[in-house]
Amino acid sequence: MHVIEGQIVDKKLKITMVKSYIGRPEKQRQILRGMGLGRLNKTVLLEDTPEIRGMINKVSHLVFMEEVKGKKA
């Protein structure tokens, strides 16, 4: 969470699986499953944390990521 001008802003990441994990190492498959991506073109909304960023970095050739900002208060 970030505070901008007195408002709490949640940063989220919209992640879409754009390439299949067939023929990829098991570690990459586990990362995709850990993010909730099991099918092609599936999209998930995850918190923007260093752990999630690291997971995206490991499978960046299989996913598309964009930042989404949402206001809480």
Biopython code that builds the backbone (N, CA, C, O; Angstrom):
import numpy as np
from Bio.PDB.StructureBuilder import StructureBuilder

atoms = [
    (1, "MET", "N", (0.828, -1.177, 0.000)),
    (1, "MET", "CA", (0.000, 0.000, 0.000)),
    (1, "MET", "C", (0.871, 1.239, 0.000)),
    (1, "MET", "O", (1.911, 1.287, 0.657)),
    (2, "HIS", "N", (0.439, 2.223, -0.735)),
    (2, "HIS", "CA", (1.128, 3.497, -0.801)),
    (2, "HIS", "C", (0.153, 4.599, -0.432)),
    (2, "HIS", "O", (-1.038, 4.506, -0.730)),
    (3, "VAL", "N", (0.658, 5.648, 0.220)),
    (3, "VAL", "CA", (-0.194, 6.771, 0.580)),
    (3, "VAL", "C", (0.137, 7.932, -0.343)),
    (3, "VAL", "O", (1.281, 8.384, -0.401)),
    (4, "ILE", "N", (-0.866, 8.410, -1.063)),
    (4, "ILE", "CA", (-0.703, 9.546, -1.965)),
    (4, "ILE", "C", (-1.749, 10.578, -1.605)),
    (4, "ILE", "O", (-2.948, 10.325, -1.728)),
    (5, "GLU", "N", (-1.299, 11.751, -1.158)),
    (5, "GLU", "CA", (-2.177, 12.864, -0.791)),
    (5, "GLU", "C", (-3.277, 12.427, 0.165)),
    (5, "GLU", "O", (-4.446, 12.752, -0.047)),
    (6, "GLY", "N", (-2.921, 11.698, 1.211)),
    (6, "GLY", "CA", (-3.880, 11.301, 2.227)),
    (6, "GLY", "C", (-4.751, 10.116, 1.870)),
    (6, "GLY", "O", (-5.585, 9.709, 2.679)),
    (7, "GLN", "N", (-4.587, 9.548, 0.686)),
    (7, "GLN", "CA", (-5.384, 8.392, 0.280)),
    (7, "GLN", "C", (-4.503, 7.154, 0.226)),
    (7, "GLN", "O", (-3.339, 7.226, -0.170)),
    (8, "ILE", "N", (-5.056, 6.031, 0.619)),
    (8, "ILE", "CA", (-4.318, 4.775, 0.533)),
    (8, "ILE", "C", (-4.562, 4.189, -0.856)),
    (8, "ILE", "O", (-5.704, 4.006, -1.277)),
    (9, "VAL", "N", (-3.468, 3.899, -1.556)),
    (9, "VAL", "CA", (-3.567, 3.365, -2.909)),
    (9, "VAL", "C", (-2.954, 1.973, -2.928)),
    (9, "VAL", "O", (-1.796, 1.794, -2.552)),
    (10, "ASP", "N", (-3.731, 0.989, -3.365)),
    (10, "ASP", "CA", (-3.234, -0.373, -3.532)),
    (10, "ASP", "C", (-2.670, -0.517, -4.932)),
    (10, "ASP", "O", (-3.349, -0.218, -5.914)),
    (11, "LYS", "N", (-1.427, -0.976, -5.026)),
    (11, "LYS", "CA", (-0.864, -1.274, -6.334)),
    (11, "LYS", "C", (-1.046, -2.757, -6.583)),
    (11, "LYS", "O", (-0.669, -3.589, -5.758)),
    (12, "LYS", "N", (-1.616, -3.074, -7.706)),
    (12, "LYS", "CA", (-1.835, -4.466, -8.089)),
    (12, "LYS", "C", (-1.220, -4.682, -9.461)),
    (12, "LYS", "O", (-0.963, -3.740, -10.210)),
    (13, "LEU", "N", (-0.993, -5.949, -9.764)),
    (13, "LEU", "CA", (-0.460, -6.329, -11.062)),
    (13, "LEU", "C", (-1.463, -7.241, -11.755)),
    (13, "LEU", "O", (-1.935, -8.218, -11.174)),
    (14, "LYS", "N", (-1.777, -6.913, -12.990)),
    (14, "LYS", "CA", (-2.656, -7.736, -13.814)),
    (14, "LYS", "C", (-1.743, -8.596, -14.685)),
    (14, "LYS", "O", (-1.027, -8.086, -15.547)),
    (15, "ILE", "N", (-1.780, -9.910, -14.446)),
    (15, "ILE", "CA", (-0.863, -10.828, -15.113)),
    (15, "ILE", "C", (-1.663, -11.793, -15.974)),
    (15, "ILE", "O", (-2.604, -12.427, -15.496)),
    (16, "THR", "N", (-1.288, -11.903, -17.244)),
    (16, "THR", "CA", (-1.964, -12.789, -18.192)),
    (16, "THR", "C", (-0.950, -13.771, -18.770)),
    (16, "THR", "O", (0.131, -13.375, -19.206)),
    (17, "MET", "N", (-1.307, -15.049, -18.768)),
    (17, "MET", "CA", (-0.444, -16.073, -19.368)),
    (17, "MET", "C", (-0.673, -16.052, -20.880)),
    (17, "MET", "O", (-1.786, -16.306, -21.340)),
    (18, "VAL", "N", (0.380, -15.749, -21.658)),
    (18, "VAL", "CA", (0.230, -15.607, -23.102)),
    (18, "VAL", "C", (0.905, -16.725, -23.893)),
    (18, "VAL", "O", (0.661, -16.871, -25.091)),
    (19, "LYS", "N", (1.749, -17.510, -23.233)),
    (19, "LYS", "CA", (2.377, -18.651, -23.901)),
    (19, "LYS", "C", (2.228, -19.883, -23.026)),
    (19, "LYS", "O", (2.203, -19.782, -21.800)),
    (20, "SER", "N", (2.130, -21.030, -23.649)),
    (20, "SER", "CA", (1.948, -22.295, -22.947)),
    (20, "SER", "C", (3.218, -22.702, -22.197)),
    (20, "SER", "O", (4.327, -22.338, -22.587)),
    (21, "TYR", "N", (3.036, -23.461, -21.119)),
    (21, "TYR", "CA", (4.199, -23.960, -20.391)),
    (21, "TYR", "C", (4.593, -25.373, -20.823)),
    (21, "TYR", "O", (5.437, -26.000, -20.182)),
    (22, "ILE", "N", (3.995, -25.876, -21.894)),
    (22, "ILE", "CA", (4.378, -27.193, -22.418)),
    (22, "ILE", "C", (5.842, -27.144, -22.850)),
    (22, "ILE", "O", (6.251, -26.248, -23.588)),
    (23, "GLY", "N", (6.616, -28.106, -22.389)),
    (23, "GLY", "CA", (8.031, -28.175, -22.741)),
    (23, "GLY", "C", (8.916, -27.285, -21.883)),
    (23, "GLY", "O", (10.122, -27.211, -22.119)),
    (24, "ARG", "N", (8.349, -26.613, -20.902)),
    (24, "ARG", "CA", (9.126, -25.742, -20.016)),
    (24, "ARG", "C", (9.558, -26.527, -18.779)),
    (24, "ARG", "O", (8.937, -27.533, -18.438)),
    (25, "PRO", "N", (10.612, -26.077, -18.108)),
    (25, "PRO", "CA", (11.057, -26.771, -16.888)),
    (25, "PRO", "C", (9.982, -26.771, -15.803)),
    (25, "PRO", "O", (9.144, -25.871, -15.741)),
    (26, "GLU", "N", (10.019, -27.789, -14.956)),
    (26, "GLU", "CA", (9.029, -27.938, -13.893)),
    (26, "GLU", "C", (9.014, -26.729, -12.963)),
    (26, "GLU", "O", (7.950, -26.352, -12.470)),
    (27, "LYS", "N", (10.150, -26.122, -12.714)),
    (27, "LYS", "CA", (10.217, -24.952, -11.830)),
    (27, "LYS", "C", (9.353, -23.809, -12.381)),
    (27, "LYS", "O", (8.662, -23.134, -11.617)),
    (28, "GLN", "N", (9.389, -23.588, -13.701)),
    (28, "GLN", "CA", (8.576, -22.538, -14.308)),
    (28, "GLN", "C", (7.093, -22.886, -14.218)),
    (28, "GLN", "O", (6.266, -21.997, -14.013)),
    (29, "ARG", "N", (6.743, -24.154, -14.366)),
    (29, "ARG", "CA", (5.350, -24.588, -14.228)),
    (29, "ARG", "C", (4.846, -24.326, -12.817)),
    (29, "ARG", "O", (3.716, -23.878, -12.626)),
    (30, "GLN", "N", (5.698, -24.610, -11.824)),
    (30, "GLN", "CA", (5.324, -24.384, -10.430)),
    (30, "GLN", "C", (5.109, -22.898, -10.152)),
    (30, "GLN", "O", (4.200, -22.526, -9.410)),
    (31, "ILE", "N", (5.932, -22.065, -10.738)),
    (31, "ILE", "CA", (5.787, -20.614, -10.551)),
    (31, "ILE", "C", (4.459, -20.146, -11.129)),
    (31, "ILE", "O", (3.739, -19.379, -10.489)),
    (32, "LEU", "N", (4.128, -20.601, -12.335)),
    (32, "LEU", "CA", (2.857, -20.213, -12.951)),
    (32, "LEU", "C", (1.672, -20.692, -12.125)),
    (32, "LEU", "O", (0.712, -19.946, -11.933)),
    (33, "ARG", "N", (1.724, -21.925, -11.634)),
    (33, "ARG", "CA", (0.646, -22.447, -10.801)),
    (33, "ARG", "C", (0.552, -21.681, -9.487)),
    (33, "ARG", "O", (-0.543, -21.454, -8.972)),
    (34, "GLY", "N", (1.692, -21.285, -8.952)),
    (34, "GLY", "CA", (1.721, -20.510, -7.717)),
    (34, "GLY", "C", (1.074, -19.149, -7.855)),
    (34, "GLY", "O", (0.555, -18.601, -6.883)),
    (35, "MET", "N", (1.102, -18.600, -9.056)),
    (35, "MET", "CA", (0.448, -17.319, -9.323)),
    (35, "MET", "C", (-1.013, -17.513, -9.714)),
    (35, "MET", "O", (-1.740, -16.535, -9.888)),
    (36, "GLY", "N", (-1.450, -18.764, -9.853)),
    (36, "GLY", "CA", (-2.844, -19.038, -10.206)),
    (36, "GLY", "C", (-3.093, -19.096, -11.700)),
    (36, "GLY", "O", (-4.234, -18.981, -12.149)),
    (37, "LEU", "N", (-2.029, -19.274, -12.472)),
    (37, "LEU", "CA", (-2.162, -19.338, -13.930)),
    (37, "LEU", "C", (-2.029, -20.787, -14.385)),
    (37, "LEU", "O", (-0.935, -21.350, -14.361)),
    (38, "GLY", "N", (-3.135, -21.386, -14.798)),
    (38, "GLY", "CA", (-3.116, -22.772, -15.236)),
    (38, "GLY", "C", (-3.472, -22.950, -16.697)),
    (38, "GLY", "O", (-3.152, -23.975, -17.298)),
    (39, "ARG", "N", (-4.134, -21.954, -17.272)),
    (39, "ARG", "CA", (-4.577, -22.032, -18.673)),
    (39, "ARG", "C", (-4.048, -20.835, -19.457)),
    (39, "ARG", "O", (-3.733, -19.788, -18.891)),
    (40, "LEU", "N", (-3.961, -21.014, -20.736)),
    (40, "LEU", "CA", (-3.563, -19.941, -21.634)),
    (40, "LEU", "C", (-4.611, -18.830, -21.615)),
    (40, "LEU", "O", (-5.807, -19.113, -21.558)),
    (41, "ASN", "N", (-4.185, -17.598, -21.662)),
    (41, "ASN", "CA", (-5.026, -16.388, -21.658)),
    (41, "ASN", "C", (-5.772, -16.160, -20.352)),
    (41, "ASN", "O", (-6.687, -15.337, -20.312)),
    (42, "LYS", "N", (-5.411, -16.859, -19.290)),
    (42, "LYS", "CA", (-6.017, -16.605, -17.986)),
    (42, "LYS", "C", (-5.346, -15.376, -17.378)),
    (42, "LYS", "O", (-4.134, -15.197, -17.498)),
    (43, "THR", "N", (-6.143, -14.537, -16.727)),
    (43, "THR", "CA", (-5.649, -13.316, -16.104)),
    (43, "THR", "C", (-5.924, -13.352, -14.617)),
    (43, "THR", "O", (-7.011, -13.737, -14.186)),
    (44, "VAL", "N", (-4.927, -12.948, -13.826)),
    (44, "VAL", "CA", (-5.082, -12.851, -12.377)),
    (44, "VAL", "C", (-4.647, -11.465, -11.931)),
    (44, "VAL", "O", (-3.836, -10.813, -12.589)),
    (45, "LEU", "N", (-5.194, -11.024, -10.806)),
    (45, "LEU", "CA", (-4.851, -9.746, -10.208)),
    (45, "LEU", "C", (-4.153, -10.034, -8.886)),
    (45, "LEU", "O", (-4.762, -10.574, -7.963)),
    (46, "LEU", "N", (-2.865, -9.671, -8.792)),
    (46, "LEU", "CA", (-2.069, -9.968, -7.603)),
    (46, "LEU", "C", (-1.492, -8.683, -7.018)),
    (46, "LEU", "O", (-1.308, -7.691, -7.723)),
    (47, "GLU", "N", (-1.207, -8.717, -5.704)),
    (47, "GLU", "CA", (-0.574, -7.584, -5.034)),
    (47, "GLU", "C", (0.810, -7.347, -5.628)),
    (47, "GLU", "O", (1.484, -8.291, -6.041)),
    (48, "ASP", "N", (1.228, -6.096, -5.670)),
    (48, "ASP", "CA", (2.551, -5.735, -6.166)),
    (48, "ASP", "C", (3.552, -5.852, -5.023)),
    (48, "ASP", "O", (3.741, -4.908, -4.257)),
    (49, "THR", "N", (4.193, -7.017, -4.911)),
    (49, "THR", "CA", (5.197, -7.252, -3.880)),
    (49, "THR", "C", (6.498, -7.694, -4.550)),
    (49, "THR", "O", (6.477, -8.139, -5.698)),
    (50, "PRO", "N", (7.618, -7.579, -3.855)),
    (50, "PRO", "CA", (8.885, -8.046, -4.431)),
    (50, "PRO", "C", (8.861, -9.535, -4.780)),
    (50, "PRO", "O", (9.497, -9.958, -5.746)),
    (51, "GLU", "N", (8.125, -10.331, -3.993)),
    (51, "GLU", "CA", (8.052, -11.770, -4.260)),
    (51, "GLU", "C", (7.337, -12.039, -5.587)),
    (51, "GLU", "O", (7.800, -12.849, -6.390)),
    (52, "ILE", "N", (6.223, -11.366, -5.813)),
    (52, "ILE", "CA", (5.470, -11.548, -7.060)),
    (52, "ILE", "C", (6.285, -11.026, -8.236)),
    (52, "ILE", "O", (6.310, -11.648, -9.298)),
    (53, "ARG", "N", (6.953, -9.885, -8.053)),
    (53, "ARG", "CA", (7.814, -9.346, -9.126)),
    (53, "ARG", "C", (8.907, -10.339, -9.506)),
    (53, "ARG", "O", (9.229, -10.488, -10.685)),
    (54, "GLY", "N", (9.486, -11.028, -8.500)),
    (54, "GLY", "CA", (10.510, -12.033, -8.770)),
    (54, "GLY", "C", (9.964, -13.213, -9.547)),
    (54, "GLY", "O", (10.626, -13.743, -10.440)),
    (55, "MET", "N", (8.730, -13.628, -9.198)),
    (55, "MET", "CA", (8.094, -14.734, -9.915)),
    (55, "MET", "C", (7.845, -14.347, -11.374)),
    (55, "MET", "O", (8.067, -15.144, -12.285)),
    (56, "ILE", "N", (7.381, -13.113, -11.582)),
    (56, "ILE", "CA", (7.125, -12.630, -12.944)),
    (56, "ILE", "C", (8.432, -12.583, -13.738)),
    (56, "ILE", "O", (8.463, -12.927, -14.920)),
    (57, "ASN", "N", (9.500, -12.159, -13.082)),
    (57, "ASN", "CA", (10.800, -12.076, -13.746)),
    (57, "ASN", "C", (11.266, -13.443, -14.243)),
    (57, "ASN", "O", (11.882, -13.542, -15.304)),
    (58, "LYS", "N", (10.972, -14.498, -13.478)),
    (58, "LYS", "CA", (11.396, -15.855, -13.854)),
    (58, "LYS", "C", (10.626, -16.403, -15.051)),
    (58, "LYS", "O", (11.156, -17.220, -15.804)),
    (59, "VAL", "N", (9.371, -15.960, -15.238)),
    (59, "VAL", "CA", (8.547, -16.471, -16.341)),
    (59, "VAL", "C", (8.083, -15.342, -17.262)),
    (59, "VAL", "O", (7.011, -15.419, -17.863)),
    (60, "SER", "N", (8.896, -14.301, -17.364)),
    (60, "SER", "CA", (8.504, -13.117, -18.149)),
    (60, "SER", "C", (8.263, -13.440, -19.625)),
    (60, "SER", "O", (7.519, -12.727, -20.298)),
    (61, "HIS", "N", (8.880, -14.500, -20.130)),
    (61, "HIS", "CA", (8.697, -14.896, -21.526)),
    (61, "HIS", "C", (7.368, -15.613, -21.758)),
    (61, "HIS", "O", (6.997, -15.875, -22.902)),
    (62, "LEU", "N", (6.645, -15.934, -20.673)),
    (62, "LEU", "CA", (5.372, -16.643, -20.786)),
    (62, "LEU", "C", (4.168, -15.801, -20.397)),
    (62, "LEU", "O", (3.031, -16.199, -20.651)),
    (63, "VAL", "N", (4.398, -14.638, -19.784)),
    (63, "VAL", "CA", (3.294, -13.823, -19.265)),
    (63, "VAL", "C", (3.399, -12.380, -19.750)),
    (63, "VAL", "O", (4.457, -11.913, -20.172)),
    (64, "PHE", "N", (2.245, -11.685, -19.671)),
    (64, "PHE", "CA", (2.177, -10.246, -19.923)),
    (64, "PHE", "C", (1.708, -9.604, -18.626)),
    (64, "PHE", "O", (0.755, -10.075, -18.005)),
    (65, "MET", "N", (2.381, -8.521, -18.211)),
    (65, "MET", "CA", (2.064, -7.900, -16.937)),
    (65, "MET", "C", (1.817, -6.399, -17.138)),
    (65, "MET", "O", (2.516, -5.726, -17.895)),
    (66, "GLU", "N", (0.787, -5.901, -16.423)),
    (66, "GLU", "CA", (0.557, -4.463, -16.404)),
    (66, "GLU", "C", (0.160, -4.033, -15.009)),
    (66, "GLU", "O", (-0.471, -4.793, -14.274)),
    (67, "GLU", "N", (0.528, -2.816, -14.642)),
    (67, "GLU", "CA", (0.223, -2.290, -13.314)),
    (67, "GLU", "C", (-1.167, -1.697, -13.285)),
    (67, "GLU", "O", (-1.588, -1.024, -14.227)),
    (68, "VAL", "N", (-1.886, -1.953, -12.185)),
    (68, "VAL", "CA", (-3.230, -1.426, -11.990)),
    (68, "VAL", "C", (-3.252, -0.744, -10.634)),
    (68, "VAL", "O", (-2.796, -1.311, -9.641)),
    (69, "LYS", "N", (-3.778, 0.467, -10.591)),
    (69, "LYS", "CA", (-3.870, 1.186, -9.317)),
    (69, "LYS", "C", (-5.320, 1.226, -8.881)),
    (69, "LYS", "O", (-6.214, 1.465, -9.693)),
    (70, "GLY", "N", (-5.550, 0.995, -7.610)),
    (70, "GLY", "CA", (-6.897, 1.054, -7.047)),
    (70, "GLY", "C", (-6.880, 1.859, -5.775)),
    (70, "GLY", "O", (-5.915, 1.794, -5.013)),
    (71, "LYS", "N", (-7.936, 2.623, -5.527)),
    (71, "LYS", "CA", (-8.010, 3.436, -4.320)),
    (71, "LYS", "C", (-8.817, 2.720, -3.257)),
    (71, "LYS", "O", (-9.814, 2.063, -3.556)),
    (72, "LYS", "N", (-8.377, 2.853, -2.003)),
    (72, "LYS", "CA", (-9.067, 2.205, -0.906)),
    (72, "LYS", "C", (-9.876, 3.187, -0.079)),
    (72, "LYS", "O", (-10.970, 2.843, 0.367)),
    (73, "ALA", "N", (-9.378, 4.400, 0.143)),
    (73, "ALA", "CA", (-10.102, 5.330, 1.008)),
    (73, "ALA", "C", (-10.130, 6.726, 0.437)),
    (73, "ALA", "O", (-10.702, 7.630, 1.045)),
]
sb = StructureBuilder()
sb.init_structure("model")
sb.init_model(0)
sb.init_chain("A")
sb.init_seg("    ")
for serial, (resi, resn, name, xyz) in enumerate(atoms, 1):
    if name == "N":
        sb.init_residue(resn, " ", resi, " ")
    sb.init_atom(name, np.array(xyz, "f"), 0.0, 1.0, " ", f" {name:<3s}", serial, name[0])
structure = sb.get_structure()
